[in-house]
Amino acid sequence: MLQYRRKLERGEHAPLRALGIVPMCSSQMERMFNTTRIPGIETDIVQHLSDRKHLVVYHRGRFFQLWLYTGGRHLLPSELEMQFQRILNDTSEPQPGELKLAALTAGNRVPWARARLKHFSQGVNKASLRAVESSAFFLTLDDEAQGYDPAATGSLDGYAKSLLHGKCHDRWFDKSFTLISYTNGKMGINAEHSWADAPIVGHMWEYVLATDCFHLGYTEEGHCKGDVNKGLPPPARLEWQIPKECRETIETSYALAKQIADDVDFHGCLFSEFGKGLIKKCRTSPDAFVQLALQLAQFRDQGGFCLTYESSMTRMFREGRTETVRSCTSEAVAFVRAMEEEDQTNGARLELFRKAADKHQNMYRLAMTGSGIDRHLFCLYIMSKYLGMDSPFLKQVLSEPWKLSTSQTPQQQLNLVDINKFPRYVGAGGGFGPVADDGYGVSYIIVGEDLITFHISSKFSSSETDSFRFGQNIRKAMLDIQSLFKPTNHKTELPLTNGVSNGLKKDV
């Protein structure tokens, strides 16, 4: 991560390009490190600082400040390992109020802003909070083991849920991101969303994993390579003097955050029956294929259709963030209904699929190139409110709930490792919590040629949703759509757009 940050500061990262051609805005990357969200009574601000030379590490309820430089250079991996081991060996107890202090960043913003002004504006509390908020990023040395184990049911679910919210007091949710390391060496990231979108963090994480595994490496005993300067000063404990009133605010924030976290039903679904490779052979967009599968799964799960949100990046424009693709189109509805009608032929269903996929791909293209509608509608709504001209139409359109919220995390081709040759090092992407009380949040990543990972979230408190059930419906929908492309005999060729045939064999 420090290498990646240095490349950012020196401008050595090549700009990302849409379709490998059009450069995309990199402004979000500038706020990746040294950034914190500062709470305010009326509005928060995102504070970005210049080069920071320390981390703040959380372990068993204690906060440590760890310096990242010595003699004008980064600490070596072996030196960082020694410093982390010193923290792990520290047997001191948390100070009063320190254990759950980070829960302030997980609860309501106004109580946190008021507590920050009242209790953290002077003395040791001010100095310690400044150390946290000005750090390069936040690191949690977790006290439990996590990770994906194919033999353990629900292991990916627990892994992802832990990264999403942890214990609600062991991640500093206001930092641009918190790096989490578990006792068994598995790792992950919790990212704050206001400063950037998921692909920014995802691309950095791919770089980190590939560099760590294939460039830096470890000794046969599992230690970081390199010599150790044992003269380095140990990480310093941050001091806190938290009064009873502030501790009560911390407990209130923790209780609220835990109530929300305990209600999150999270399921990680690994779809390995086929992936991007086969979908492209079917001459269709992988994203359109997945989105139509989600519409089919939603209909089977809920017995109806709903307003669907899909994010589209707009980084071909300066400081662009996202636009909305409304995936539940009339063409998608017609296709889903045809899939559920027994008297429909596969040929008719395939034709409807083509129309729906083409419509979706065109909508996505329009959103990327500035011709989307939702952000424009929102701007018009704000202008109408400012001018005192209330618009019932805009109010209705923008207030309808997104019961199905979806997002794809695109992979960056780093050329550091061929993931098809090293499947052991494939990442599972990331996810987010549900947007609606009775809806689903679905994040997916298309990994290599033969794997698609879905992260599905909903709420336990809803009797209408079940994340595992929805994952099974997605799996069946993907397979059912794939079956439309299977020929009835070995001489039959797959129908393609514009009536062209590709001559693929039956076993596709």
N, C-alpha and C positions, 0 to 999 in steps of 0.2 A: 504493500500500500504506500509506503514511503517512497519507493521507486516510482510508482505511478504518479504520486503527488509531485515529485521533482520534475517528471516529464511534463506535467501540466504547467508548472511554474515556468519552465523553459520553452514552452510552446512546441514540444517535440512530438506530440501526438498528431498523427495525420487526421484531418477532418473526416468525419463519417460522411458517407455519400449514399443517397437514396438510389437504389438499383445500381450502385457502384459508379454513378455518373454525377448526380447533382449534389454538391456540397450541402451539408445541413448545419444549422447554427449550433455552435458549441458553447453558448453563453451559460447554459445550465451547469456544464462541467466545472466552470470557474468557482462555483459555490459548493463543490463536493466536500472539501476539507475546510477546517477552521470556521465553521458556520454553525450558528445556533439560532433557534426561534425564541425570541424574547417575549414573554407574556405582557400584555397591556390591558388596562381597564376597558378601553373601547376597541382597540385593535392590536394585534401582535405585529412585530417587525422581524424580519430576517436579518440577522447581524453577521456579516462576513468580514473576517479579519485577514491581514496579510500573514505570511509564513509564521506558523506557531511551532514551537520547539518542544512540546510536551504532550503526553497523553494523560487522561485520567482513567484509572482502572478501578473497577468495582469488584470486590471479592468478599463474600460472607458478611455483607453489611458495612464494610469499610471502604473508604475512598482513598486512593493513592495517586500521587502525582509522579509520573515517570518521565524523565528527560530523555529525548530522542537523539541528542547530539553529544559528541565528545570531541574536543580538539577540532571543531569545525567540520566534522563529518557525521553521517548517520551512524548510530550504533549498528554493529554487525548482528546478523541473526543469532549467533551464539551469545552475544552480549545481551540481546533482548531476552533470550531464554533464561539467562542467569537472573536478570532483573525480575522476570515473572516468577521464577522459582522462589526468589526472596519474598515476594508477596504471598505466594502459596504457603510458605513456611512460617509466616507471621501468625502468631497465636493470639494477638490482642483482640479485645472485644469491641463491638461498635459502641460509639458514644451515644448518650441518650438522644433519641430521635433520628439517629443516623441511618439505622437499618432500612427504614421505609421512606427516607427523604425523597428519593426519586419519584415516589408516587405523586408528588406535587405536579409533575409533568404529565401525569396520566389522567388526572381528574379535570374538573371544570377550570376554565382558564382564568376567570375573574378572581376566584379565591387565591389562585396561585400568584396572580399579578399583585394582589393586595399583600399577601404574605411576603412576597419578594421585596416590596417597598418597605414594609414595616420591620421585617426581621433579618433581611440580608443586604442592608444598605450601609452597614458600618462594621468595623471590627473584624474578627476572624471569619465570621460568616460571609462578609463581603469578599474577603480575600479568597476564601475557599470556593465560593460560587463563581468568582471571576476565573479561577483556575479551571473549573469544569466547563464554563461557557466559552472560554478562549482556547480550549484544547483542540488539537488537530482532529480528533474524534473521540468517542467514548468506547471503552472496552470493558466487557463483562466477562470475568472468569467464573463461569457458572459452576454450581456445586452438584450438578446432576449429569447423567449421561443421556445423550439423544443420538438420533441417526436412523437411517433407513436400513432395515433388516428384512429381506424378502421372506424369512421364515417367521417373522413376528407380525401378526395381524395388527394393523393400526399404528405401526412404528412411524411411518411417514406422516400420519395425521398428528401424532404427538410432537414430532420434530417440528413440523410447520407451525403448529399452534404455540409451541414454546417460543419460536422466533417471532411470532406475531405480537405476543404480549408478555411472555415470561410469567413472573409472579406479580407483575404490575408495579413492583418497586425495585427491580434489578436491571432496568434499562432507563437511560436518560432520554426520554422520548422527544425532547426538544433539540437534541443534537442532530446534525444532518444525517448521521447514521450511528448506530451502535453495533460494534463488532462483538459477536458472542462466541466464546469458545467453551466447549463442554469438557467434562473430565475424561472422555474417551477420545478426545482430539477432533471430534466433528465440530464444524463451525457454520456460521451463518450471519446474516445481517438483518437488522431492523432499521428501516429507512423512514425518515420524516418526509412528508410529501410536498410541503409548500414550496421548497426550494427547487425541486426537479421532479421529473417523471421516472418511472421504473427503469426504462432502458439505460439511463445514465448510470445508475448504480449497477445494473446488471452487467454492462460492458466492463466496468471496472472490476467486478467480481470475477468475471471470466479471465481477465488478465491476471488477477491475483492467484487464482487456483492453478492456472497453467504455469505461471512463473514459479510458484512454490513447489509444485510437484516435479517439474521437468527441467528447471534451470537452477534453482537454489539447492533443493534436495536435502537429504538427511544422511547421517551416518548409519551404519548397520545397527547400532544400539538405539537409533531413533532420536538422536540429538542433532541440533543444528550444526552444520559444518563451520569450521573456523576456530580461531583462538579466542580466548576470553581475557578481557582486562578486568581482573578482580579488584582493581583499585577504584572502580566506579562507585560513586556514592549510592546507597540503596534508595529505592523509591520512598518518598516522604508521605506520611499520613496527613491527610487534610484535617484541620481542626474545625469543630463545629460547637457552637453554644446555642442550642435550640430550646427556647422557652416552652413552657407547658402549653400556652395558647397556640403556638406554631405546631406543636406535636398533635394537638387536636385537629388542626387543619389538615395535617398530613394523614391522620387516620381517616378523616372524612373523605379525602381524595382517594385514598387506598380502597376504602369500602365501595365507593362508586365505581372505580376502575375494575375491581375484582368482580362486582356484580355484572358488569358488561362483558368482561373476559370469560366468566364462567358460562355465559349464555351462548358463546360462539361454538357452533358445530362445524368443525373443520375436517375435510377429507381430501387426501391427496390420491389422485387416481392416475396410475401409470398405464397408458395405452400403448402397448408394444406390438399389437397385431399388424399394424402397418403405420407408415408415417408419410413424410413429405415426398419420399421417392416414388411410392406407388400413386399418390394423389396427382403428382405432376405427370405421370404416365397417362392418367385419365384426362389430361389436358384441361385442368381446372385449377383455380387458385386454392392453395391450402387453407388460407384464412376463410374464404367463402365456404369451402367444404366444411370446416369446423363450425362456422357460425350457423349454417343450415342444420348441422347435426344438433347444435344447441337448441335451435327452434323446435326440432322434432322431439328432443328430449324434454323440453319444457312442456310441450303439448301433452305428451304421455304422462308426465309427472303431475301436472296440475289440471289437465283436462281442458285447457284453453290457452289463449295467447295473451301476451302482456307487452307493455312498453319495454323495449330492450335498448340498453346503452352499450355501445362499443366505442372505445377510445381510438382515435386516429391521430397520429403525430402531425404537427404542422411546423416542424423544425426546418423546412425549406425556406421559412420566413424568419427574419431576425427576431430573436427572443420568442419564437413560437413555442407553444406548449401542446395543447390537444384540441381536437374538434370531435364532435359526436357523430357517429354513424348509427342511424336508427335501423337496426338489423331486422326488425319484424316488419317486413314489407308485404304488400299484397301478393307479390310473386312468391315470397317465402311461405305465406299462409296457404296459397294454392298448392304448393309442393307438399307441404306437411299434410294437408287434408287428403291429397292423392295417395300419400304413403299409408294412410289409415283406412282407405276405401278398398275393399277386397276386389271390387270389379275393375280396378284400374290395372292396366298392363305395365310391365316394367319399362317398356318403350315410352309410354305416355308420361310415366313418372320421371324418366330420365330427361325428357324434353322440358318438363316443368322445372327440374333441377337446374338445367342449363340456363333457363331464363332467370331463375332466382339468383344463381351464382353470378351471372353477367351483371344483373342489377346491383348486387352487393359490391362487386368489384368496381363498378362505375361510381357508386356512391362513395366508396373508400377513396377512389382516385380524386373525386371532387373535393372531399374533405381535406385531403393532403395538400391540394393546390389552392386552397383559400376559398372554395366555392361551397363550403358547408353552410348550414343554416343556424345551428343552435347557438353558437357564440354571437352571431349577428342578432338573433332574437333577444338574447340576454342583454346585449348592449342597448337595443331599442327599448327594452323594458326599463333599464336603469335611466335612460334618457327621459322616458315618459314619466317616471316617478319624480325625477328632478324638475321637470317642467310642470308638474302637477296635473298631468294628463293620464289618468289611470286607464289602462287598456285591459278590458275583460278577456280579450282573446289571448294576449300575451300572458296574462296572469294564469289562465287555465292551462295553456300549453306548457308553461315552465313549472307548474305546480304538480303536474301528474307524476306519480312515483315511478321510478325505474325498478320494477320487480325483478328484472334480470339485468345485472350489470356485469359486463364482460371486458376483458383486456388481454391483449397478447403481448408478451415480452419477446421482441425479435432478438435473435442471436447475432452477435457480431463475429464475423470470420476473422479470427486473430492470427491464423496460420501458426499458432504456437503448438498446437496439438491436433491431430486428426481424431475427433471424438469417435469416429466409426472404427478406428483401430484400437482405441483405449476406452471401451465402454465403462470400465470401472470408475473413470473420472468424470462421468457425465453429471452435470448439475441438474437439479429438479426445478429450477426456475423459482418463482415466488408467487405470493398471493396477497389477498387483502380481505378485510371483514365484509359482512353483508351490508348492503346499502339500505334495504328495506326490511322491516320487521318480519314480513311474511314472504321474502324473496330470496334470491340466490346471488352470490358474488362468484364469478368464475374467471380465474386467470389461467392462461395456458401458454405453454412454450413448446414450439416445434423444434425438437432436438435432433440434429442429424437427419438421416434418411428414414429411420425406422422407429422413432419414439416421439410420442406427444404426451406431455405431462399436464394434467388438469389439477388446479387447486380450487376446491369448491367450499364455499362458506355459507352458512345460514344460521338461524337461531334455534336453540333447543326449545325456547318458549313458544315457538310457532308450531301448532299442530298440523300445519299444511306442508311443512318442508322437512326434508331429511337429506343431509349432504351425501351420505353413502348411497342412498337410493337414487339420488340424482346422478351420481357417478355411474351407477349401473345403467341408467337410462341413456347416458351419453355414450357409453360403450356400445350398447345395442344399436343406437342411432347411427354411430359411425360404421358399424358392420352392415347395417341394413342399406345405407347409402352406397357402400362399397359394392354390395351385391348387385346393384343396378348396372354396374359396368362389366359384370361377368357374362361372357357369351354362353349361349345355350349348348354349343358344340365346338369342337376344335377348329372348324372351318369358319366360324363366325368371327368377325372382327369388331372391335369396339367402335361404336359411333362417336364421332367427334364433332366439335363445332364446325359449322359451314359444310357439313357433310363429308369431311375428309376422314380417311381411315388410317390408323397407325399400324395395323397388322400385328398387334400384340397377341401372344399365345393365350390359351385357355387358362393356364395356371395363374395368370395375373388376377 
